[in-house]
């Protein structure tokens, strides 16, 4: 009997049933937040997995409202510290959370992104 926790080892099936959450936000509001469920990939090279979240053929319809919000809002990142504060224009933070097929956190990152 095999342990179901290790079913991703077989490269024939690849990584499957992952959930990826992407949130592009400022310190006070979210500009784009999507949860991608049942994500899979067989594209694994040098220890890195390449997940395709949006197919270019249907992305214009599915994300029209979210991308419109990114284009119409004045994107800026407010920050404060004990010494100073400021605003960075056209900058946001991107939170990325990857969960495996068992709902356990696999990877999490927060990165600054430039919105053009």
C-alpha positions as CSV (number, residue, x, y, z in Angstrom):
1,X,0.0,0.0,0.0
2,X,1.4,3.4,-0.9
3,X,1.1,6.6,1.1
4,X,-1.3,9.0,-0.7
5,X,0.8,12.0,0.5
6,X,3.5,11.0,-1.9
7,X,1.4,10.6,-5.1
8,X,3.2,13.6,-6.7
9,X,6.4,11.6,-7.0
10,X,5.3,10.0,-10.2
11,X,6.4,12.4,-13.0
12,X,3.8,10.8,-15.4
13,X,1.0,12.6,-13.4
14,X,3.0,15.7,-12.3
15,X,1.8,18.0,-9.6
16,X,-2.0,18.1,-9.4
17,X,-4.9,19.6,-7.5
18,X,-2.8,22.6,-6.2
19,X,-4.5,25.9,-5.2
20,X,-2.8,29.2,-5.9
21,X,-4.0,32.5,-4.5
22,X,-2.7,35.8,-6.1
23,X,-3.5,39.1,-4.4
24,X,-2.2,42.4,-5.7
25,X,-2.7,45.0,-3.1
26,X,-1.7,48.3,-1.5
27,X,-1.5,48.8,2.3
28,X,-5.2,49.7,2.4
29,X,-7.0,47.9,-0.5
30,X,-6.9,44.9,-2.9
31,X,-6.7,45.6,-6.6
32,X,-6.7,42.1,-7.9
33,X,-7.4,38.9,-6.0
34,X,-8.0,35.5,-7.6
35,X,-7.9,31.9,-6.3
36,X,-6.9,29.3,-8.9
37,X,-8.1,25.8,-8.0
38,X,-7.3,22.4,-9.4
39,X,-4.0,23.7,-10.8
40,X,-1.6,21.1,-12.2
41,X,1.7,20.9,-14.1
42,X,4.1,18.4,-15.5
43,X,6.6,21.2,-16.3
44,X,9.2,20.7,-13.6
45,X,12.8,21.6,-14.3
46,X,15.8,21.9,-11.9
47,X,13.5,21.7,-8.8
48,X,11.1,24.4,-10.0
49,X,7.5,23.9,-11.1
50,X,5.9,26.1,-13.8
51,X,2.2,26.6,-13.2
52,X,0.1,28.2,-16.0
53,X,-2.7,30.1,-14.2
54,X,-4.3,31.9,-17.1
55,X,-4.7,30.6,-20.6
56,X,-4.1,33.5,-23.1
57,X,-7.1,32.3,-25.1
58,X,-9.8,33.0,-22.4
59,X,-8.1,35.5,-20.1
60,X,-9.7,38.5,-21.7
61,X,-13.2,37.5,-20.6
62,X,-12.4,35.9,-17.3
63,X,-10.3,38.7,-15.8
64,X,-11.9,41.8,-17.5
65,X,-13.3,43.2,-14.3
66,X,-10.2,42.6,-12.3
67,X,-7.8,44.1,-14.9
68,X,-10.2,47.0,-15.4
69,X,-9.9,47.8,-11.7
70,X,-6.1,47.8,-12.0
71,X,-6.2,50.2,-15.0
72,X,-8.8,52.6,-13.6
73,X,-7.5,52.9,-10.0
74,X,-4.7,55.2,-9.0
75,X,-2.2,52.6,-7.9
76,X,0.0,53.7,-5.1
77,X,1.5,52.2,-2.0
78,X,1.3,54.2,1.3
79,X,3.8,53.3,3.9
80,X,4.6,54.6,7.4
81,X,7.4,54.0,9.8
82,X,8.3,55.6,13.2
83,X,10.6,58.1,11.4
84,X,9.0,58.9,8.1
85,X,6.2,58.1,5.7
86,X,5.5,58.3,2.0
87,X,3.7,57.1,-1.1
88,X,5.2,55.1,-3.9
89,X,3.2,55.5,-7.2
90,X,2.5,52.6,-9.5
91,X,3.7,50.1,-6.9
92,X,1.8,47.4,-5.1
93,X,2.5,44.2,-3.2
94,X,1.8,40.8,-4.6
95,X,1.0,38.0,-2.2
96,X,1.3,34.5,-3.6
97,X,0.2,31.4,-1.7
98,X,0.5,27.9,-3.1
99,X,-1.2,25.0,-1.3
100,X,-0.8,21.4,-2.2
101,X,-3.5,18.9,-2.9
102,X,-4.0,18.3,0.8
103,X,-4.6,22.0,1.5
104,X,-1.2,22.5,3.3
105,X,0.8,25.6,2.5
106,X,3.5,24.6,0.0
107,X,5.0,28.1,-0.7
108,X,4.2,31.7,0.3
109,X,5.8,34.9,-0.9
110,X,5.2,38.7,-0.8
111,X,6.9,40.7,-3.4
112,X,6.8,44.4,-4.5
113,X,5.5,44.8,-8.1
114,X,5.5,47.7,-10.5
115,X,2.1,48.4,-12.2
116,X,2.5,49.9,-15.6
